[in-house]
Amino acid sequence: MAYITLELVKQHLNIDAGYPGDDTYLNHLIGVAQDVMQHSIHRYLSDLQDASGDIPAAIVQAMLIYIADLYNNRESVAYGATPTTVPRSYDYLIALYTDYSNNENEI
């Protein structure tokens, strides 16, 4: 189940809703973000669902940040005049829902 819509990802990335050129890739990134999130917090996203099937906004935002990072930085190496560390908002958001007692179990 996808907890993030393609439309929300496009809005986050400031991509015109009518532009279909990257839709396949963005849908792939949605799946990747969900897999990475479950692994990062040591629990299934379905365990965080409320009665309407929604997951916490902080988790959605963390996945959007992760998707944007993968979309904008398609390689693991960046070249620039000065190396700079980007603040990891993702880490702060997922820490709210990480099950530290379950860190030995693979998700």
ZISULWO-V802256 format. One record per residue. PSI is psi in whole degrees, -180 to 180 (NA if undefined). D_LAST is the distance of its C-alpha to the last C-alpha in whole Angstrom. Layout:
# ZISULWO-V802256
[[PSI/D_LAST] [PSI/D_LAST]]
This chain:
# ZISULWO-V802256
[[135/15] [126/16] [-9/17] [135/19] [156/22] [-38/24] [-41/27] [-40/25] [-45/24] [-39/27] [-44/29] [-38/27] [1/28] [43/31] [131/31] [130/34] [-28/33] [-5/35] [113/34] [-1/32] [-34/32] [10/28] [-44/27] [-45/25] [-42/23] [-39/23] [-38/21] [-44/19] [-32/18] [-46/17] [-42/14] [-46/13] [-40/13] [-42/11] [-47/8] [-40/9] [-47/10] [-42/6] [-40/5] [-37/9] [0/9] [36/6] [159/6] [143/7] [-32/10] [-25/12] [-17/12] [-3/14] [142/16] [-173/20] [-27/23] [3/23] [4/20] [153/20] [164/17] [143/19] [-35/21] [-36/19] [-43/16] [-46/18] [-41/20] [-41/18] [-37/16] [-42/20] [-44/21] [-43/18] [-45/19] [-40/23] [-46/22] [-38/21] [-43/24] [-22/26] [82/26] [-3/25] [160/25] [-3/24] [132/27] [141/30] [134/33] [177/36] [-41/39] [128/37] [135/33] [137/32] [130/28] [134/27] [140/26] [71/22] [-35/22] [-47/19] [-41/18] [-39/20] [-43/19] [-23/15] [-26/16] [-27/18] [7/14] [131/12] [94/11] [-20/13] [-12/13] [23/10] [-10/9] [-17/9] [130/6] [138/4] [NA/0]]
